[in-house]
Amino acid sequence: MKLRLGCDLDGTIADMEGALQREAEQLFGSDVRLRPKGGQHLEAPPDAEASTDESPAEPPARGKSLTSRQLRRLWAHVATIENFWTTLTEIEPGSVARLAELRTTQDVEIVFLTQRPATAGETTQLQSQRWLAAHGFDLPSVCVLGGSRGKAVAALHIDVVFDDRPENCLDVIGESRARPILVWRDPVELVPPGAARLGIDTVFSIDEALRVLARAD
């Protein structure tokens, strides 16, 4: 039976924070941070849908991370950028092509999972598919989620999940039979305590995740 891999996009293979940082600097100036070191990752608009209020947000203090209101302002700005999701770079150059090779040589089925919000231009799914194809993954399967990551993984009969967010990994454990692999992008000392005890493998690159996957297969 073929192994089915679910792979998250932003923070796992696509550098969303780099793109958001660029847009935040345009809005608020160069001396700005998206989040404090080790703080919550930015996968979707914080707490609520991005505000459409175009009134100026108060600039952040020098060297400080953005407030919730400023983050909403940032996401509202991103929503106006045509095909924003096609502009991201790979976190690890060549990692998407490595996944494509895995699909071909190891007969692994891969589904890309994301909760990206809509932006101007093409649909989120089509933008994501174009981005993956441009980086070497032909005819990608992209599932844009609006609810539980774990329930979607269960419904898609996925066996292993690559994800950069601990809460998503916990959701996968609680709602499916899949094995989560946490692709951690922050310093090693900030790895959530207890991840291993909960059955979450932690790796620090896609290469390392693929080695764990090979052992699991």
C-alpha positions, 0 to 999 in steps of 0.5 A: 500500500502506498504511503500518503504524506501530508505536507504543510506549506507555510513555515514548512517549505514556503517562507511566508514570514520572509514575505510578510516581513517584507510587507511589514517593513513597507507599512511600518518601517524597516525596524520592525519584527513580526513576532518575538523570538520563539513567539507564535508563528503566523499562518493565518490572520490573528484572532479574526479575519483581516480587518479592511479598515484602512486607517493608519495603524500606530507604528510599532516601537523601535525593535518591537514586534507587531501588535494584534491590531498591526498584524490585522492591518498587515493581513488586510494589506496582504489580501490586496496583493495580487497572487501574493502566495506565488511570491514566496521563496523556499525556506530550503532551496530545492526542498520542493523538488526533493518532495517531487523526487520522493513521489516519483522514486518512492511511489509516495502520494503527497497532499499539500495542506494549507490554511492560507487566506484569500488574496487578490488574483487567483484562488489560494489553491491555484496560487499554491499549485502554481508556486509548487509547480514553479519550484519543481513539483508538477501537478501538485494536489493542494487542499485548502483547509478551513477547520481541523487539521487532524480531521482533514488528515483523517478524511484524506487517509494520510499516514505521515504529516510534515508541519511546523506548528506544534498545535497542528501536530497535536491536532493530527494526533488527536483526530487521526491515526497519522504520524506527525513530524514537527519541522521546527524552524526556531532555535533548538532550545525553543522546541516545545517540551514534551513533544517527543513524549506525545509522539511527535518527532522533531526535525530541523530541515526537510532533509531530516524529515525525509530521513525520518519518513524513510524509516517510517516507510 
